[in-house]
Each structure stands twice: as C-alpha cells, then as structure tokens.
C-alpha cells in the first residue's frame, strides 16, 4: 500500500474512534439522566414513606402520652380521694372524742356533786356517832362501877380471873389437839415409811449370797494328790507356808479341801494349785514363785473388781485406796454373807430409798457401798468397824454426810444427816433377808436366850428382849426399884457380865429403859 491509502485508513480509524467516543458519551449521558431521575423518584418515595411513618409514630406517641396522662390523673385522683377520706375519718374521730369528753365532763360534775353530798352526810353521821360513843362510854363506865360495887372486884381483877380460866381451858384443848395430831402424824409416818421400805425392797432383787470357809479343789485323778503332797509332805508344807491355808487331803475322791477364814488367801491357794497342777512342775521353789505371781494377780483382780463395782453403781470420784478396799470386800464375809454383795445391795437400797424421799441418791449409794469398809482389815482391832470405816472415809476425802452415815449405822456416834438412818435401815434390810446370813439355828436361839437370862439375873429387871439378831439387848426395869442413876449403872454391869460370860460375834448394845406412868380414869 501506498502512503495515501495508509493515511486514509488512519484517518478513517481516527474518525471512527472519535465518532464512537462521541456516541458513547451520548449514551452515557442518557443513562446518567435516567439514573438520576430514578434516584429522584426513589428519594421522593422514601421521603414520602418517612413522612407517613413519622406521622404514625407521632400519633402513637400522642396516644401514649394521653393514656399516661389519663392514668396519672386517675392515680392522683385516688390519692386525693384517700387523703380526703382519711381527713374525714380523723375529723369524725375528733368529733366523737369531743362528744365523749363533753359527756365525761358532765358525768364527772355529777359525781363530784354526789361525792360532796356524801362527804357532808358522812361528816354529819360521824358527829352523831361521836356523840353516841360518848354516851355509850359514860353508860359503860357507870355499869362497870355498879358491877364492881356488886361483885366486890375491880375490873382488872375480874379480867385476870377470866383470862386465867380461859387459859386453862385453852391449854387443855391444845394438849388434846396436839395429842391427836401427834397420833395422826405417827400413823401417817409409819404408813409412809412402810410403803417406801416395801417399794424399795421390791425393786431390789438380789440372790442369796453365802460364802464358806472352805474351798474344794477338784482333781483329774487321785494320782495328783501324791504329787501335791510331795516327798515326805514337803510340797504341801511349802504350799501351806506360802499361802497360810490349811490343805486337807482325805479319802474324798478326786478332790482336796482348802480351809482358811481369809477368802483372799484361800483364793490365792486355789489358783496357785490350779497353775501347779496344770504345769506339772510341783516343788517348793516353783510353789513360792507361783504363789507370788498369783498374789500379784489377785491384787490386780481386787482393784479391777472395785472399779467395776463403782462403775456399775454409778459412783464417781472415789479414792483409789477406797476402790481397792471395795474390791477386797469380794473376799470378805459377815456372818457368812459375802461383804461385797451385801454392800452392793445396801447401796442399791439406799439409792432407791433416798430417791423416794427426795434426797441425793448418788450420795446415798456412796454411803451404802462404803458402810462396811471397816470390816476389810485382816488384823483384829479394838475400834468398831463402823468407826474405823468412818476414819478411813474421812482420811480419803469423803463428804461429812457419807462419813457420818458410815460411823453411825450401828449407833456408835450420833446421826447428823438424813443419810445415816437410811444406811442403817438398808443395812438391816439386807442382813435380815432369809438366807442372807448363815448361822446354826439352835446356837443362835440359845445365844439370844442366854442374853435375856443374863439380864434377868439382875434385880429390878421386869422384861428383857434380845433384838437385832442378838446385837441389841433391851432391858425394861421397874421404876420403883431402879432410879435413873441405877439404870445407867445397870447397863454397864450387864455389858460387863455379857463380856465375861458369853462368846458372840460383833457387839451387843445394852439399852436400859426406865418408865414412869401416871394413869387416871375419866368417869
């Protein structure tokens, strides 16, 4: 191609591009105007909708404001009505009070008037009464003077005679009333006492407890007897020397007898023999070793028994030495009755009886358990067991009521608390149960007869009674033959006679009773 053609083509292309650009601008302008028109229409619609919505919201708010106003107005009106009602009620109450005060004032005026009238009437009557009293006094004085002249006595003398006669009559009536009251009180007291004692005995059920002075040791065969005796009797002599128990080996099959009044020593011997026989080694050295161990074991068991006893009875704070003494009671007996069982029974009886009488039941149990601790010592002593027990209780810090109950349960000292007679009665109840204490009937009856015969051997004795299982002798003398001074001497002489001529366990209390009676018959 030549240059002209190329130029024409380029010019054509430029013209085409210019025309295309112009057409594009035109069409773009047309589209922009259409878009602007549509935007204006859309904006006009949105503005219209916004105006409509604003109008709706405005109307809703106006309605809500009107409703709120109406509601507040209603509440305000209610408050105003309530206040008006309260004010009206207050005004009504005030009017009622004013009316009531007015009526009270009127009534008080009437009462004041009536009171003034009554005071005036009272003053008038008082004046009249004073005048009449003066007249009566004058008349009385004149009558008294006339009576003095007629009787020959002054008014004071007549009054004294009248008082004296009334005094004698009142004294006789009072004595009769006192006598009736005393008899009634005695009857009531006896009934109540019997009731309490019976209820107490019924609530305490214990077995009959009797200890012997011998124990039977059973053997598996009679061949063991020879080993116990030993060569030329050396084993049995060693056992008797170590334990203080007499060992009786007789023809009784498969048994030997241990005899000793001390239950502790007898129990030591029994346990020692059991260990020796079980072990099989029986010779003097082994015997001494086993007896020592058994004695220590028994001592520990004694303490354990004492602890169990005080725990069972609910007694606290007992001195360790007293606990050991209580444990040793298990191996002591009184007239064949086991001392620990007797003391436990007395403690329970005392607790029940004290509770019935409204006293301290725990303190009563304590006194009942300790009342016979004076019987525990091995060695004989001239001090009565009740006094010895009281001294021990004082030594180990017991309360004065408990100490007095221990010392006074056989009347050695004066009773100073209500626990003392309770312990005395419960001790008698426990000892007097059938089967509680073992004695040969014939010797027992003979001893009581001998006591009474000794009393009848003295002059002036009218009656004699042995009571309290032979522990007390009551002697009734003739008052014409025996004076008060002779009665005291007679009691001493009888006690000396009994000590010289009789053998008896424990103590015997001699009570001499001299009685004078004045008897008259009212017809």
C-alpha positions in Angstrom: 0.0 0.0 0.0 1.0 3.5 -0.7 1.2 6.2 1.8 -2.1 7.8 0.9 -4.0 4.7 1.5 -2.4 4.3 4.8 -3.2 7.8 5.7 -6.8 7.4 4.7 -7.1 4.3 6.8 -5.6 6.0 9.7 -7.9 9.0 9.3 -10.8 6.6 9.0 -9.8 4.9 12.1 -9.4 8.2 14.0 -12.8 9.4 12.7 -14.3 6.1 13.7 -12.8 6.3 17.2 -14.0 9.9 17.5 -17.5 9.0 16.4 -17.6 6.0 18.7 -16.3 8.0 21.6 -19.0 10.7 21.0 -21.7 8.1 20.7 -20.5 6.5 24.0 -20.6 9.8 25.7 -24.1 10.5 24.5 -25.4 7.2 25.6 -23.7 7.5 28.9 -25.2 10.9 29.4 -28.7 9.5 28.6 -28.2 6.6 31.1 -27.0 9.0 33.8 -30.0 11.2 33.4 -32.3 8.2 33.6 -30.5 7.0 36.8 -30.8 10.5 38.3 -34.5 10.6 37.5 -35.0 7.1 39.1 -33.0 8.2 42.1 -35.1 11.3 42.5 -38.2 9.2 42.2 -36.9 6.7 44.8 -35.8 9.5 47.2 -39.2 11.1 46.8 -40.9 7.8 47.7 -38.6 7.3 50.7 -39.3 10.8 51.9 -43.0 10.2 51.5 -42.8 6.9 53.4 -40.7 8.5 56.1 -43.2 11.4 56.4 -46.0 8.8 56.7 -44.1 6.7 59.3 -43.2 9.8 61.2 -46.8 10.8 61.3 -47.8 7.3 62.6 -45.1 7.4 65.3 -46.2 10.9 66.2 -49.8 9.8 66.5 -48.8 6.7 68.6 -46.7 8.9 71.0 -49.5 11.3 71.3 -51.9 8.5 72.2 -49.4 7.0 74.7 -48.9 10.4 76.3 -52.7 10.8 76.5 -53.1 7.4 78.1 -50.2 8.0 80.6 -51.8 11.4 81.4 -55.2 9.7 82.0 -53.5 7.0 84.2 -51.6 9.5 86.3 -54.7 11.7 86.6 -56.6 8.6 87.8 -53.9 7.7 90.4 -53.7 11.3 91.6 -57.5 11.4 92.0 -57.3 8.2 94.0 -54.6 9.6 96.3 -56.7 12.8 96.7 -59.8 10.7 97.5 -57.9 8.6 100.0 -56.5 11.7 101.7 -59.9 13.2 101.8 -61.3 10.0 103.3 -58.6 9.9 106.0 -59.2 13.6 106.8 -62.9 12.9 107.0 -62.3 9.9 109.3 -60.0 12.0 111.5 -62.5 14.8 111.7 -65.2 12.2 112.7 -63.0 10.7 115.4 -62.2 14.2 116.7 -65.9 15.0 116.8 -66.5 11.7 118.7 -63.8 12.4 121.1 -65.1 15.9 121.7 -68.5 14.4 122.3 -67.1 11.8 124.7 -65.0 14.3 126.6 -68.1 16.5 127.0 -70.1 13.6 128.3 -67.3 12.6 130.7 -67.1 16.2 132.0 -70.8 16.2 132.6 -70.6 12.9 134.4 -67.6 14.0 136.5 -69.5 17.1 137.5 -72.4 14.9 138.6 -70.0 12.6 140.5 -68.3 15.5 142.2 -71.7 16.7 143.3 -72.7 13.3 144.7 -69.3 13.0 146.4 -69.7 16.4 148.1 -73.2 15.4 149.2 -71.9 12.0 150.6 -69.0 13.8 152.4 -71.4 16.2 154.0 -73.7 13.3 155.0 -70.6 11.3 156.4 -69.5 14.3 158.5 -73.0 14.6 159.9 -73.2 10.9 160.7 -69.7 11.0 162.3 -70.7 13.8 164.6 -73.8 11.8 165.6 -71.7 8.6 166.2 -69.1 10.5 168.3 -71.9 11.9 170.5 -73.5 8.4 170.8 -70.0 6.9 171.6 -69.5 9.4 174.4 -72.9 8.4 175.8 -72.1 4.7 175.5 -68.7 5.2 177.2 -70.4 7.0 180.0 -73.0 4.3 180.3 -70.3 1.6 180.2 -68.3 3.2 182.9 -71.3 3.6 185.1 -72.3 -0.1 184.6 -68.7 -1.2 185.3 -68.7 0.8 188.5 -72.0 -0.8 189.5 -70.7 -4.3 188.8 -67.5 -3.6 190.8 -69.7 -2.5 193.8 -72.0 -5.6 193.5 -69.2 -8.2 193.0 -66.6 -6.6 195.2 -63.9 -7.0 192.5 -62.3 -4.4 190.3 -62.4 -4.6 186.5 -58.7 -5.6 186.3 -59.2 -8.5 188.9 -62.3 -9.8 187.0 -60.4 -9.7 183.7 -57.4 -11.6 185.2 -59.7 -14.3 186.6 -61.4 -14.6 183.2 -58.1 -14.8 181.4 -56.9 -17.5 183.8 -59.9 -19.6 183.3 -59.8 -19.3 179.6 -56.0 -20.1 179.6 -56.6 -23.4 181.4 -59.4 -24.3 179.1 -57.3 -23.4 176.0 -54.3 -25.3 177.3 -56.4 -28.5 177.8 -57.9 -28.1 174.4 -54.5 -27.5 172.9 -53.0 -30.5 174.6 -55.8 -32.7 173.3 -55.3 -31.3 169.8 -51.6 -31.8 169.9 -52.0 -35.4 171.1 -54.4 -36.1 168.3 -52.1 -34.5 165.8 -49.1 -36.5 167.1 -51.0 -39.8 166.9 -52.2 -39.0 163.4 -48.7 -38.0 162.3 -47.2 -41.2 163.8 -49.8 -43.3 161.9 -49.2 -41.5 158.7 -45.4 -41.6 159.1 -45.5 -45.3 159.8 -47.6 -46.0 156.8 -45.4 -43.8 154.5 -42.2 -45.4 155.9 -43.6 -48.9 155.4 -44.6 -48.0 151.9 -41.2 -46.7 151.0 -39.4 -49.7 152.5 -41.6 -52.2 150.8 -41.3 -50.4 147.4 -37.5 -50.3 147.9 -37.2 -54.0 148.7 -39.5 -55.0 145.8 -37.3 -53.0 143.4 -34.0 -54.6 144.6 -33.9 -58.3 143.7 -30.6 -60.0 144.7 -29.6 -63.6 145.0 -28.8 -65.1 148.4 -25.0 -64.8 148.7 -23.2 -67.1 151.2 -19.5 -67.8 151.4 -18.0 -70.7 153.1 -14.7 -71.0 155.0 -13.5 -73.9 152.8 -13.0 -74.4 149.1 -13.0 -77.7 147.2 -10.2 -78.1 144.6 -11.2 -80.8 142.1 -8.5 -83.1 140.6 -8.5 -85.0 137.4 -7.3 -88.1 139.2 -6.2 -89.2 142.6 -2.6 -89.6 141.4 -2.2 -85.9 141.5 -2.7 -85.9 145.3 0.7 -87.6 145.8 2.4 -85.0 143.7 0.8 -82.2 145.7 1.8 -83.9 149.0 5.4 -84.4 147.7 8.2 -86.5 149.2 7.6 -86.6 153.0 5.0 -83.9 152.6 7.4 -81.2 151.6 5.2 -79.8 148.8 2.1 -79.5 150.9 4.1 -77.9 153.7 5.5 -75.4 151.3 2.1 -74.5 149.9 0.7 -74.1 153.4 3.7 -71.9 154.5 3.5 -69.7 151.4 -0.3 -69.2 151.4 -1.3 -69.6 155.1 -4.1 -72.0 154.0 -4.6 -75.4 155.6 -4.8 -78.2 152.9 -6.8 -81.2 153.8 -6.1 -84.4 151.8 -8.5 -87.1 152.8 -10.3 -90.0 151.1 -12.6 -87.7 149.1 -12.1 -88.9 145.5 -10.6 -86.5 143.1 -10.7 -83.6 145.4 -8.8 -81.8 148.2 -10.1 -79.2 150.6 -8.6 -75.8 151.2 -9.6 -74.3 154.6 -9.0 -70.7 155.7 -11.2 -68.0 157.2 -9.4 -65.4 154.8 -11.0 -65.7 151.4 -8.2 -63.9 149.7 -5.6 -66.4 150.9 -7.9 -69.3 150.1 -8.3 -68.0 146.5 -4.6 -67.5 146.2 -4.0 -71.1 147.2 -6.7 -72.4 144.9 -5.4 -70.5 141.8 -1.8 -71.5 142.7 -2.7 -75.1 143.0 -4.5 -74.9 139.6 -1.4 -73.5 137.9 0.9 -76.0 139.6 -1.3 -79.0 138.6 -1.7 -77.7 135.0 2.0 -77.0 134.7 3.0 -80.3 136.3 6.2 -78.9 138.0 5.5 -79.1 141.7 8.4 -78.4 144.1 9.0 -75.9 146.8 10.9 -73.3 144.7 8.2 -73.4 142.0 5.5 -73.2 144.6 6.9 -70.0 146.0 7.2 -68.5 142.6 3.7 -69.4 141.6 2.2 -68.1 144.9 3.9 -64.7 144.4 2.6 -64.3 140.9 -0.9 -65.4 141.9 -0.9 -63.0 144.9 0.0 -60.1 142.5 -2.7 -61.3 140.1 -5.3 -61.4 142.9 -4.3 -57.8 143.9 -4.8 -56.7 140.4 -8.1 -58.5 140.2 -9.2 -56.8 143.5 -8.6 -53.4 142.0 -10.5 -54.4 138.8 -13.4 -55.7 140.9 -13.5 -52.4 142.8 -13.5 -50.4 139.6 -16.3 -52.5 138.1 -18.4 -52.2 141.2 -18.2 -48.4 141.4 -18.9 -48.1 137.7 -21.9 -50.4 137.9 -23.3 -48.3 140.8 -22.6 -45.0 139.0 -20.3 -43.8 141.7 -17.6 -41.4 140.6 -14.5 -39.7 142.1 -13.8 -42.5 144.7 -10.2 -42.5 146.1 -8.1 -45.3 144.6 -7.4 -46.8 148.0 -11.2 -46.9 148.7 -11.6 -48.6 145.3 -9.1 -51.3 146.4 -10.9 -51.7 149.7 -14.2 -52.2 147.9 -12.5 -54.8 145.7 -11.2 -56.7 148.8 -14.8 -56.9 150.0 -15.3 -59.7 147.5 -13.1 -61.9 149.6 -14.7 -61.0 153.0 -17.8 -62.2 154.6 -20.0 -61.1 157.5 -22.0 -63.9 159.3 -21.5 -66.0 156.1 -22.8 -63.2 153.8 -20.4 -62.0 151.1 -19.4 -58.5 152.1 -19.3 -57.1 148.5 -22.7 -58.5 147.6 -24.1 -57.1 150.9 -22.6 -53.7 150.3 -23.8 -53.5 146.7 -27.3 -54.5 147.9 -27.2 -51.8 150.6 -26.0 -49.2 148.1 -28.9 -50.0 145.7 -31.4 -50.0 148.6 -30.1 -46.6 149.8 -30.2 -45.1 146.3 -33.9 -46.2 145.8 -34.9 -45.1 149.3 -33.2 -41.7 149.0 -34.8 -41.1 145.7 -38.2 -41.9 147.2 -37.6 -39.4 150.0 -36.3 -36.7 147.6 -32.7 -36.9 148.8 -29.4 -37.2 146.9 -29.5 -40.8 145.6 -25.8 -40.8 144.4 -24.6 -39.7 147.8 -26.8 -42.4 149.4 -25.4 -45.1 147.1 -21.8 -44.0 148.0 -22.5 -44.2 151.8 -24.3 -47.6 151.3 -21.3 -49.1 149.4 -18.7 -47.8 151.9 -20.7 -48.5 155.2 -18.8 -51.8 156.0 -15.3 -51.0 154.7 -14.2 -51.2 158.4 -14.6 -55.0 158.2 -11.9 -55.4 155.5 -8.7 -55.3 157.6 -7.0 -58.6 158.2 -5.9 -57.8 161.7 -8.3 -57.6 164.6 -8.7 -54.1 166.2 -10.5 -52.8 169.2 -12.0 -50.0 167.2 -15.6 -50.9 166.0 -15.7 -51.4 162.2 -18.2 -48.5 161.8 -15.8 -46.1 163.5 -12.8 -47.5 161.5 -14.7 -47.2 158.3 -15.6 -43.6 159.1 -12.0 -42.7 159.9 -10.9 -44.2 156.5 -13.6 -42.3 154.7 -12.5 -39.0 156.4 -8.9 -39.8 155.5 -9.6 -40.3 151.8 -11.7 -37.1 151.4 -15.3 -38.3 151.6 -18.1 -35.8 152.4 -19.2 -35.3 156.0 -22.7 -36.8 155.3 -21.1 -40.0 154.0 -18.6 -40.3 156.9 -21.4 -39.8 159.4 -23.6 -42.4 157.8 -20.7 -44.9 157.9 -19.9 -44.2 161.5 -23.5 -44.1 162.8 -25.0 -47.1 161.1 -24.6 -49.1 164.3 -25.3 -46.1 166.6 -21.6 -45.7 167.7 -21.9 -41.9 167.0 -24.9 -39.5 166.8 -26.6 -39.2 163.4 -26.3 -35.7 161.9 -27.8 -36.2 158.4 -30.8 -38.0 156.8 -28.4 -40.4 155.0 -27.4 -42.0 158.3 -30.8 -43.6 159.2 -31.3 -44.6 155.6 -28.0 -46.5 155.6 -28.8 -48.1 158.9 -32.2 -49.3 157.7 -30.9 -50.6 154.4 -28.1 -52.5 156.2 -30.7 -54.1 158.5 -32.9 -55.0 155.5 -30.0 -56.6 153.6 -28.8 -58.6 156.6 -32.2 -59.7 157.8 -33.3 -61.3 154.5 -33.9 -65.0 154.9 -30.9 -66.9 153.7 -28.7 -63.8 153.5 -26.7 -64.8 156.6 -25.9 -68.3 157.8 -26.0 -69.3 161.4 -26.8 -72.6 163.2 -30.4 -72.1 164.4 -30.0 -73.9 167.7 -26.9 -71.9 168.7 -28.5 -68.7 167.5 -31.6 -69.2 169.6 -29.5 -70.3 172.6 -27.4 -67.2 172.4 -30.4 -65.0 172.4 -31.8 -66.9 175.4 -28.5 -66.5 177.3 -28.6 -62.8 176.7 -32.0 -62.4 178.1 -31.2 -64.7 181.1 -28.2 -62.6 182.0 -30.4 -59.5 182.1 -33.0 -61.3 184.3 -30.2 -62.1 186.7 -30.1 -58.5 188.0 -32.6 -57.1 190.5 -35.3 -54.8 189.3 -35.5 -56.1 185.8 -39.1 -56.6 184.7 -38.6 -57.6 181.0 -35.7 -58.2 178.7 -35.7 -58.6 174.9 -32.8 -59.6 172.6 -33.3 -58.0 169.2 -31.4 -57.1 166.1 -30.2 -60.7 165.7 -28.6 -60.5 169.1 -26.9 -57.2 168.5 -29.0 -55.3 171.0 -30.5 -56.2 174.4 -33.3 -54.0 175.7 -34.0 -54.2 179.4 -37.2 -52.8 180.9 -36.8 -52.1 184.7 -39.3 -51.3 187.4 -39.3 -47.6 188.1 -40.0 -48.1 191.8 -36.9 -50.2 192.4 -34.4 -48.7 189.9 -33.6 -45.0 189.7 -32.2 -43.1 186.8 -28.7 -43.4 188.2 -29.1 -47.1 188.9 -30.3 -47.6 185.4 -27.1 -46.3 184.0 -25.0 -48.5 186.4 -27.2 -51.5 185.5 -26.5 -51.1 181.8 -22.8 -51.1 182.5 -23.0 -54.1 184.8 -24.9 -56.1 182.2 -22.4 -55.3 179.5 -19.6 -56.4 181.7 -21.4 -59.6 182.5 -22.0 -60.4 178.8 -18.3 -59.7 178.0 -17.2 -62.1 180.8 -19.7 -65.0 180.4 -20.6 -65.1 176.7 -18.9 -65.6 173.3 -20.6 -63.7 170.5 -19.7 -62.1 167.1 -19.6 -58.3 166.8 -21.0 -56.1 169.5 -24.1 -56.1 171.8 -25.8 -52.9 172.6 -27.5 -52.8 176.1 -30.4 -50.3 176.4 -32.0 -50.0 179.9 -35.5 -48.4 179.8 -37.0 -46.9 183.0 -40.6 -45.8 182.5 -42.9 -43.9 184.8 -46.6 -43.9 184.1 -49.5 -41.8 185.5 -52.9 -43.4 184.9 -56.3 -42.0 185.7 -59.8 -43.0 184.6 -62.4 -40.4 183.5 -65.9 -41.4 184.5 
